Amino acid sequence: MGLGSFFKNLFGSAKTSAEEMADKAEHIVDETIAKAKESAAPLVEKAEEYAEVAKEKAGQFSEKAEETISEVIETVKEKSAPIIAKAEEFAEEAKEKLQKGMKILIREGSAAKNYEALSPLISEFTDKLMFCSDDRHPDDLENEHINSLVKRSIQKGFELFDVLQIACINPIKHYGLDLGMLQIGDNADFIEVNNLIDFQVIQTVINGNIVYKNGETNLEKIKHDLPNNFNIKPKIFEDIKFYSNYKKIHVIKAFDGELITKKESYQTKTEFFESDLSCDILKIVVVNRYLDTKPSVSFVKGFGLKKGAIASSVAHDSHNIIAVGCSDEDILKAINSVIEHKGGIVCVENKNINILPLKIAGIISDEDGVIVAKKYKELNDIAK
């Protein structure tokens, strides 16, 4: 056999062997895949079953979520409808007054607020509106005042000079105030703000004098007498005891942020009734601070107090003492603390008496505004 024939036979045999091995390998692979499919089939079937269950559950959850969202939306609509209706009614009433020549004060105090209801009137009745912050608490007043209403109005898209006229010019003209309006010959009365978006006050100038700058007040303190008219003696338990005799009583229902109250009733279960914390029904007492007469006693719901008592001699319009509390003992401590200091705001908690004295007429403090704001916040935090 020649060398050529040898290699030809050799490669031919190798080729045949390689083809056989390839066929065998392919057969093994096919068998392996078939076995793998066979073994995986139950798992795939189970997975598909789980997928169907998951899909069904997801559908149920989705349906429930949509149902819940719809219920929430309907509840919000239902709850907000009277508020929106009241705001619209309020705005319509204000508009009618404006059309008849009256002026309207847009108020944003700490409790009573009507800016959102009345702000839509700004563009139409610019010359007849004014901003005010009637009854703004000291800690709120420390942070913002009329400048806050100006800022909110600009954010709502009202014209800058319309807003400034309402904030600055209209009150001067309406009340005939002796204040400058940046006209030739006027006194230099103005404020400087950081920009016409945030309206943070940098400095205040009155009659050419810088009275406030960068957080520091430069107003001269004037000594004065402290007029006051507290003419009553401390109260005793018998003064505020309420004889319920197991009868049904009337309860004042108060709402947070609202001036309007409603009447409810409550069935007492004792001869003498003080409060029922489980129903949020507390005793409320009004004490005449000008005459030594018997206090008026009733009950109120909506304060949420769980312990202690609060009392204040700031109570429009007569500014008598009003106290609300969980027990006669705490109520009495709060009332007598106000009487002792001839005016103040008091919070009684765990037998501790915390008071902000109001020495001037029982409604005004003679302390620095920053100190008053800090003390008021402390009392507010305790009451909450």
ChimeraX attribute file (.defattr): number of C-alpha atoms within 10 A of each C-alpha:
attribute: neighborCount
match mode: 1-to-1
recipient: residues
	/A:1	5
	/A:2	7
	/A:3	8
	/A:4	9
	/A:5	10
	/A:6	11
	/A:7	11
	/A:8	12
	/A:9	12
	/A:10	12
	/A:11	12
	/A:12	12
	/A:13	12
	/A:14	12
	/A:15	12
	/A:16	12
	/A:17	12
	/A:18	12
	/A:19	12
	/A:20	12
	/A:21	12
	/A:22	12
	/A:23	12
	/A:24	12
	/A:25	12
	/A:26	12
	/A:27	12
	/A:28	12
	/A:29	12
	/A:30	12
	/A:31	12
	/A:32	12
	/A:33	12
	/A:34	12
	/A:35	12
	/A:36	11
	/A:37	13
	/A:38	11
	/A:39	11
	/A:40	12
	/A:41	12
	/A:42	11
	/A:43	12
	/A:44	12
	/A:45	11
	/A:46	12
	/A:47	12
	/A:48	12
	/A:49	12
	/A:50	12
	/A:51	12
	/A:52	12
	/A:53	12
	/A:54	12
	/A:55	12
	/A:56	12
	/A:57	12
	/A:58	12
	/A:59	12
	/A:60	12
	/A:61	12
	/A:62	12
	/A:63	12
	/A:64	12
	/A:65	12
	/A:66	12
	/A:67	12
	/A:68	12
	/A:69	12
	/A:70	12
	/A:71	12
	/A:72	12
	/A:73	12
	/A:74	12
	/A:75	12
	/A:76	11
	/A:77	13
	/A:78	11
	/A:79	11
	/A:80	12
	/A:81	12
	/A:82	11
	/A:83	13
	/A:84	13
	/A:85	11
	/A:86	13
	/A:87	17
	/A:88	14
	/A:89	13
	/A:90	15
	/A:91	19
	/A:92	15
	/A:93	11
	/A:94	20
	/A:95	19
	/A:96	12
	/A:97	13
	/A:98	18
	/A:99	11
	/A:100	9
	/A:101	10
	/A:102	12
	/A:103	18
	/A:104	17
	/A:105	18
	/A:106	24
	/A:107	21
	/A:108	21
	/A:109	18
	/A:110	16
	/A:111	13
	/A:112	15
	/A:113	17
	/A:114	15
	/A:115	19
	/A:116	14
	/A:117	19
	/A:118	21
	/A:119	17
	/A:120	14
	/A:121	18
	/A:122	19
	/A:123	13
	/A:124	12
	/A:125	16
	/A:126	16
	/A:127	15
	/A:128	20
	/A:129	27
	/A:130	23
	/A:131	23
	/A:132	19
	/A:133	20
	/A:134	15
	/A:135	13
	/A:136	18
	/A:137	16
	/A:138	18
	/A:139	20
	/A:140	14
	/A:141	17
	/A:142	14
	/A:143	10
	/A:144	15
	/A:145	16
	/A:146	16
	/A:147	17
	/A:148	15
	/A:149	22
	/A:150	22
	/A:151	17
	/A:152	18
	/A:153	22
	/A:154	19
	/A:155	12
	/A:156	11
	/A:157	8
	/A:158	16
	/A:159	13
	/A:160	14
	/A:161	11
	/A:162	19
	/A:163	23
	/A:164	18
	/A:165	17
	/A:166	23
	/A:167	19
	/A:168	16
	/A:169	17
	/A:170	19
	/A:171	18
	/A:172	17
	/A:173	12
	/A:174	12
	/A:175	8
	/A:176	9
	/A:177	9
	/A:178	11
	/A:179	17
	/A:180	17
	/A:181	16
	/A:182	11
	/A:183	8
	/A:184	8
	/A:185	8
	/A:186	12
	/A:187	16
	/A:188	18
	/A:189	17
	/A:190	18
	/A:191	16
	/A:192	13
	/A:193	15
	/A:194	11
	/A:195	10
	/A:196	11
	/A:197	14
	/A:198	15
	/A:199	20
	/A:200	17
	/A:201	17
	/A:202	15
	/A:203	18
	/A:204	19
	/A:205	16
	/A:206	16
	/A:207	13
	/A:208	11
	/A:209	12
	/A:210	17
	/A:211	15
	/A:212	17
	/A:213	15
	/A:214	9
	/A:215	9
	/A:216	10
	/A:217	12
	/A:218	12
	/A:219	11
	/A:220	7
	/A:221	7
	/A:222	5
	/A:223	7
	/A:224	8
	/A:225	6
	/A:226	14
	/A:227	10
	/A:228	14
	/A:229	14
	/A:230	20
	/A:231	12
	/A:232	17
	/A:233	13
	/A:234	13
	/A:235	18
	/A:236	14
	/A:237	11
	/A:238	9
	/A:239	15
	/A:240	23
	/A:241	15
	/A:242	17
	/A:243	12
	/A:244	16
	/A:245	12
	/A:246	13
	/A:247	13
	/A:248	12
	/A:249	14
	/A:250	13
	/A:251	19
	/A:252	18
	/A:253	17
	/A:254	16
	/A:255	13
	/A:256	10
	/A:257	10
	/A:258	10
	/A:259	10
	/A:260	9
	/A:261	14
	/A:262	11
	/A:263	11
	/A:264	13
	/A:265	12
	/A:266	14
	/A:267	11
	/A:268	17
	/A:269	12
	/A:270	12
	/A:271	11
	/A:272	13
	/A:273	21
	/A:274	23
	/A:275	20
	/A:276	16
	/A:277	15
	/A:278	8
	/A:279	11
	/A:280	15
	/A:281	23
	/A:282	27
	/A:283	25
	/A:284	26
	/A:285	23
	/A:286	22
	/A:287	24
	/A:288	19
	/A:289	23
	/A:290	13
	/A:291	12
	/A:292	14
	/A:293	13
	/A:294	13
	/A:295	17
	/A:296	14
	/A:297	15
	/A:298	18
	/A:299	22
	/A:300	23
	/A:301	24
	/A:302	15
	/A:303	17
	/A:304	15
	/A:305	18
	/A:306	15
	/A:307	15
	/A:308	24
	/A:309	30
	/A:310	29
	/A:311	29
	/A:312	27
	/A:313	29
	/A:314	19
	/A:315	13
	/A:316	7
	/A:317	6
	/A:318	11
	/A:319	19
	/A:320	20
	/A:321	25
	/A:322	23
	/A:323	26
	/A:324	27
	/A:325	29
	/A:326	23
	/A:327	18
	/A:328	24
	/A:329	17
	/A:330	23
	/A:331	26
	/A:332	23
	/A:333	25
	/A:334	31
	/A:335	31
	/A:336	19
	/A:337	24
	/A:338	27
	/A:339	22
	/A:340	15
	/A:341	16
	/A:342	22
	/A:343	32
	/A:344	27
	/A:345	27
	/A:346	27
	/A:347	29
	/A:348	26
	/A:349	16
	/A:350	9
	/A:351	12
	/A:352	11
	/A:353	16
	/A:354	18
	/A:355	23
	/A:356	23
	/A:357	25
	/A:358	24
	/A:359	18
	/A:360	18
	/A:361	18
	/A:362	27
	/A:363	19
	/A:364	17
	/A:365	18
	/A:366	13
	/A:367	13
	/A:368	9
	/A:369	14
	/A:370	13
	/A:371	14
	/A:372	21
	/A:373	19
	/A:374	14
	/A:375	19
	/A:376	20
	/A:377	16
	/A:378	16
	/A:379	18
	/A:380	14
	/A:381	9
	/A:382	14
	/A:383	19
	/A:384	9
